[in-house]
Amino acid sequence: MLEILHRDGLARIAVYRGRNLHINTPAYLNAVSAVAEPLALELPSVPPHPARNDPSEALEDFGDVVVVRNFNLWLERSDEFLLRFVEMRVNEPEKLVVLSGVRASHIPLCVYMGGDIIIPAYTLILRSRGEVDTEAGPVPVRNWANGEMRWHNLLERAVGHLRAGTLREYVEGWPEITARRTVRFMDVRLYPLLEKVFPTERWGMRAPGTESLLRPEVRRYLDRLGTRYEHPNADALLLLPCSARKPYSLSRTHRKLSNALCLPARGVHEVVVTSPLGLVPRELESTFPARAYDIPVTGVWSADERERVCNTLRDFVKRGRYDALYAALPDDMRWMEQVLGDMGFSYVFYKDVRDLADTSVARAVRSRGRDSPVRRLQESMRAVMLYRFGLRVENLGVRRNRGLDLSVFSGDYEIMRYRYDTGATYMTRRGCELLLREGLYTVEIHDFPMRGDLFVGGIRDASPEIRPGDDVVLHSEGRLKGFGRSLLAGHEMVRLRRGMAVKVRKRF
């Protein structure tokens, strides 16, 4: 029986308790027999090979254990194998995944893909040739003291990044070409599967390269921008640059822009141009990943980044139906001049924010007068509720508390408290009842007193839209029981037999 202790996307730290085998994963073992003998697995003497077998035969299923032998060969030669592997890993999270025939240079990728037990390949063969398998590929044995993979500490490093929430960045920057190609293939072709298990909340997300444009959290943001997000009641659009500090409105750059342009301006919709997200409406700047990403700023935009911005902008403007289009952007974004001109923008590129005050764009925006900050907060919270829960709130009101704490109301009733700089939400009883009534992000539990966190054994059913990191409402046959942060996806809660599912924050 598998119990997940910590996870990030497909990757996980777990404990497996089976017949004669109790092991903490991810783990390194020297041979398949170390797993097969204690669990009485009858493995064929000849492992499946991509040159002779169908990819479905690569996954040798023994109930709660799946063994993949010749993993390195399947990884390099069969995209169909990758599809079947990720489908199994996402849809059957209760299985212990054993990967045999792993090269040292593929260990971080194995952890990223959710491998639980890793068994080496080629070490003896390479040593017979006078070489050792390392993270950078084969090297002469005289340059390495020992040919055993555990001396490389790659597994420990990968698990350390998994605990820190930086495993994706670690794998993105990995020098081995097959690993990088596999990550890219999964992002492009298997996103619907990956989206089910990648978290909706992180404290930070580094986007060091172009691979970050396709990571599941970024693609989920773009999907929700196109489906859940609703444009505010504004007849003008204003494009602004991003800033190092998030949310943008708390940064020195945006405070200077607000002073130069007299923002917020009445009827003007502020939207930030950035990479890898493309566009971030001001109302979503406090949500993940907009409030949490970090990129290396060089002033040079790649072709992929430019394409992301231009495509997103065209679609965004079309759906917004604006009467006036403005842009105030720094000089290093002059590559947008053609697309802005083609779309009919009035634009200005500046070297210093102080130069904006005397431009035609600044005068046009200032002529509209100041907008109400309270109304802007209402627009932001309406967008947050749609983005996070798909919930449209009637008669929404906002009250600013101390600092950046906000109280959100529906009519006379407080439904949520919100921290603007971190995006942290705390649903009140009325807010939980609202989600329960709409059947959104709910977990049905057995009828028992709530005294601690919720484990999978107490769950009857869970909404399929739940992802790790989501705020969820707990109920028993319609009776409100609590509120908390999900640690698993909804489908995982009903399949796993052991482990914590929800970190409970409030019990009713």
N, C-alpha and C positions, 0 to 999 in steps of 0.2 A: 504494500500500500504506500502511495506516494503522498507526502505532505510538503507543500510549497511554503518556504519560509520567507523568501524574498524573490522578487521577479522584476524584469524590465523587458517588455516585449516578449519575444520568444524565449529569451534567456531566463534562467531561474536558479536559485539556490534551494535545495530541497533535502528531505530525508526519505530514504526508501526503506521500508520494513517488510521483508518477505521471508519465505521459508529459508532459514539458515543464512540469510543475508541481510545485514543492517549496515547501510552505507550512507554517508553524507555526500551529496553531489553539488557541483560537478566534481568528478573524481577521476584519477588516473590509475589504470590497472595495466598489467603487463601482458595479459592474454585473455581471450574470450572465455577460456575455461574457468577463470576466476569468477565469472558470472554464471556460466552455463551449469557448472557442477552443483553449486549450492541450490540453484533454482530448478535443477533437473530438466534443463532445456535440451531437447534433442536436435542439435544442429547438424545439417547435412555436412559430410566431410568436404565437399567441394562448395565454396561460397559462390553466390550468384555473381556473374560477371557481365558488364554492360555489352560486351561483344556477343554474348550468347543468350542473355535473358531479358525478359520484359522488365521495364522499370518497376512495375508493381511487385515483382519478385525480390527486389532489393530490400524491401521492408519485410523481414521475417518476424511475423507477429505471433507472440506466445501469450496472448491474453493481456496481462498488465505489463508485459515487457516487449519491446520492439528492438530487434538487433539489425544493424546495417553493417555487413561485412564488405570489404573492398570499397569503403566509403570514399577514399581518395579518387578511385577510378570513376565511380558514379558521379562524383561532384564535377569532375572535369569533362565528362563525356555525355551527360544526359540532362537536358533541361526538364524533361518529363519526370525524372527522378526528383528534382527540386520541388516541382509542383506537388507530387504525391507526398514528399516528406513534410513540407510545410502544412499541407492539408491535415496530415496525421497529427502533427505537433499542435496545431491550433484547435482542431475539433476533438482530439482525444488527449486532453492534458493530463489524464490520470496515468498514462503509460510511462514507464521507465525507458529512456532512449539510450541504447548502447551503440556507440560508433566505433567500429573496428577498422583498422587500416588507415589510420590518421597520420598525416605528416605533421611534423612539428610546426611548420609554417602555417598550418590550418587550425591550430588549437584555438586562437581567439575567435575565428569564424565558427568553430564547433560550439563554443560557449554561446555566441550570439544566436545561433540557430536552435538552441535549446538542447544540445547534447548533454546527457547526464553522466555517462561513463565514457571515457575516451581511452582507446587502446591503440598503441603505436603501430606504425608500418614502416617497412623499408630500412629500419635502423641497422639490422644485421647485414642486409644486402649492401647498403652504402659503406659500412665499415669494411666489408670484404673488398671493396673497391678503393679503400683508403680514404673514404669521405665520411662526414657526419652530417645528419639532417638537422638543420637549425632553422630559426625563424626567418632568416634571409635566404634559405635554400642550402644545398650541399656545400660544405667547406672541407678543405683537407684535414684529415684527422690530426695531423701534427699541430693544427691551430686550435684544437679543442681537447680538453683533458679527458672527457668522458662522453661516450656516444649515447647515453641514456637520456631520453627526452625530459625526465623530471629535473635534470640538472639545469635546464634552460629557464625554469621558473615561469614559463609562459602561462600555464594554467593559473598560477597564483596571481599573476598580473592581470589576467583577464577577469578573474573573480573579483579582484580589488576594484577594477573599473565598473564591474556590474554593481557592486555595493555602492559605489560613489555616483552611479547614474550616468557614467561617461563611457559605457561600453560601445555605444554606437560611434562616438567620435574616435575611439581607439581603433575600431575595425575600419572606419573610413580612411584613416591614415596609415593602414597597414601596407607594407611594401609588396606583399605577395600578390601577383596579378590575378590568380584564380580566385582568391578571396575577394578582391575588389570587384571582379566581374560578377561573382555570385551575389554580392550585396546589391549591385546595380540591377541585376536581373530580377531579384526579389522585389525591389522597389518598383520597377516598371511593370512587371507582369503579375505580381502576387499581392499588390496593394490591398484588394478587398479582404484577403485573409489576414494580412498583417494589421490592418486597421482595427480588427476585433480585439487585439491583445496589447497594442501599444498604448501607453498611458495618456490620459487627457490632461494631466497636471505634472509639472516638474518645477523644481526651484530654478533651474537654469537649463539652457539648451545652446550649446556651442555649434556654430555652423561654419566650420573652417574651410570647406571647399564646395565645388559644384555638386558633389554627391548629396549635399544637404538640401538641395532644391527638391529632391524626390523622397526624402525621408518621410515615413508615414505620418508623423505629427504635422508636418508642413502641408502635405496633401490633404489631410483631414481639415485643416484650417481653410484651405481654398475651397473644399467641398462645402463646408458650412457657410462660407462667405457667399457662395452661389445659391444655397438652398434655404438656410435658416435665417440669414441676415435680411433685414428689411430696411430700405433707405428711409431716412427721416424726412420730415416735411420741409425741404429746402429747395430753392430754385437756382442755387449757384454752387459750384464745386470749386474748392481751392486745394491744390496739391502742394504739399510741404515736404521737406526732407526728413529723414529719420535722425535719431540722436543716439549717443552711446548710452545715456541713462534711460531706463524704462520705468514706468510709463513715460512717454515722450513729454507730456505736459509738465512733468516735474523737472525736466532738464533745463539747464541754462540756455541752451540753443532755442528751445521753444518758448521760453519766457521772453527772450529777445524778439523772436518772431511775433509773439502776441503784442508786444509793445509797439513794434514797427507797423503792424497791420491792424491794430485795435481789435484784437480777437478776444472772445468770440464775437463774430459779426452776425447781425440778424439775417437769417435766410441763407447763410453760407455754410456749406458742409465741408469740414476739414478732413482731408485724407492724406496719409503719410505714404510716400513712395520709399520702398525698402527692399532689401534682399535678405533672406530667400522668400519672403512672404508675398512680394509683389506690391500689394496695397494693404494698408491698415486704416480703416475708418477710425476717427477719434473715439467713437463710442466703444470700440473693441480693444483699445490700447492697454487696458488693464487685465485682459484675458490671456490665457496661455494659447499659443506660444508668443504672442505679440509682446507681452511684458517680460519675457524671459530669455529671448535669444540674444546671442552675441556673435558678431562676425568680425573678421579682420578687415579693417577699413583701409583701402589703398587709393581710393578715388578712381580705380579702373574697374569697369563693369564687364564681365564676360558676356559672350553672345547669348548664352543660356539665360543669364540674369536679365539681360535686356529684353529677350523674348518673353520671359515670365511677366515683366512689368507691362510691356506693351499689350499683350493679350489680355491680361487681367484688367487693364485700364479701359480698353475698348468695350469689354463686356460690362464693366461697372458703369460706365457713362451711359451706355444704351439702356440699362435697367433703371438708372436714376432719372432720366428725362429732365436734365437741367436746362435752364434758359441761358445761363452764363457759365463759362469755364475759365478759371484762373489757375496760374501756376507760379509759385515763387520758389525757385530751386537754386542750389549753389552751382558754381561754374563747372564742377566736375561731372555734372549731369547734363551737359550740353548735347550729349548724344540723343536726348529726348526731343530736341528741337524740331525734327522733322515730324514725328508722330504728333506732337502738340500742335504744330501748324496744320497738319492734315485734319485734325479733329476740331479745329476752330478755337483753340485756347488763346487767351490773352496771357502772355507769359513774360517772366523776367528771370534772368540768371544773374546772380550777385556774387561778388567776392567777399563782401562783408555785409552782415545783416543791417548795419547802419545805412548802407546804400539804398535800402528798400524804401525808405520813407518818402522819397521824391519820385517814385515810379508810378506809372499809370495804373498798375495792378493794385498798389497800396492805396491810391486815391479811390479807386472803384470800390475796394472792400471797405475802406473807412466810411465812405458815403452812405453805407447801409445802416450805420449806427450799431451800437453794442447790443448783444443779445443777453437774455437773462441767464446767469450761471445755473440757477435752479432748473430751468427748462433743459439746459444742456445735460445736467445730471440725470434728469428724467429720461432723456433720449438714450443716455449711456446705459442706464439700468434696464430699460426696455430691451436694448440690444443684447445685453448680457444674459437676460432671462431666455431670450430666443436662442442665442448661441449655445448656451450651456445645457438648457433643458428642452428647447423647442417649444417653450411655453409663452403664449401671448397673454399678458396681464392687463386687465381692464382697470381704468381709473388709477393708474400707477402714479405714486407720489414718492418723493425722496426728501429726507431730512438729513442734513449734515450734522454729525455728532462731533466729538473731540477729534482734532487732527484729520486723518483721512478715513475715519470710520463713517459709514453711511447706514441709514435705516431706510428700507424700501417698504412701501405701503401699497396695498390694494384697497382703495377706498379708505376706511378708517382703521384697517387692521394691518399691523406690521407683519410682513411675510418673510423678510430676510434682512440680515445685517451683512454688510459688505465692506471689506478692507480694500481701498482703491489701489494701493501700491503693490499689494501681494496677490490680489484677486481672490483672497480667502472669503468663502461664503459660510454663513451660519443660518440655516433655515429655522424659522420659528414654527410653533405648532400650526399656525394658520397657513404658513407656506407649505408645510408638509401635507396638510389636508388638501391644499390646492393641487399639488403634484399627484397625490393619491387619487383624487377625484378624476384627474385627467389620465390616470394610468401610466404616468411617465416616471421612469427611474425608480421603480418599486421592487422591493424584495419581500416575498411572502414567507413568513416563518411559522413554525409550529407554535402552538399556544403554550408558552412557558414564561416565567418571570424573567425580564431582562435585567441581568446583574453585571454583565461585563461585555466584552466584544462578541461579535457573532461568528460562529464557526459553521462550516458547510453542513455539518450534521443537523443543524437546526433549520435548514432552509427547505421550503417546499417548491418554490418557483422564483424566477427572477426575470425582469424585463430584458429582452434581447438587446436593447440599445445600450445597456450598461457596459462601460469600459473601465479598466483599472484607473483609479483616480477620481471617478465620478462621485458626486454627492448623491446618496440614495435614501429613500424612505422605507422604513421597515414597518410591516403590518401583518396582522394575523386575521384572515378572513374579513378584511376591511377595517379592522380596529387598529388604529395607529399605535405603534409600539416604540418607534425610535427613529433616529436619523444618524447617518454616519458617512464615512468615506470608503468607497469600495476598493478592495485590494485585488479583486479578480474581475474578469469579464462575466457578464450575466450567464452565458452558456457554461462557463467553468464552474460557477457556483452549484449548478445542479448535477454536474458530472463527477466532480471530485468528492472523495469520501472522507477526507481528513484535511484539517488546516483552517486557518482564519480566513474569513471572507470579507468582513466589514469591520473597520475600526469605528466603533460606536462613539458618537460625540454627545448624543442627547437621548435620554430614555423618557418615555411618556407613560 
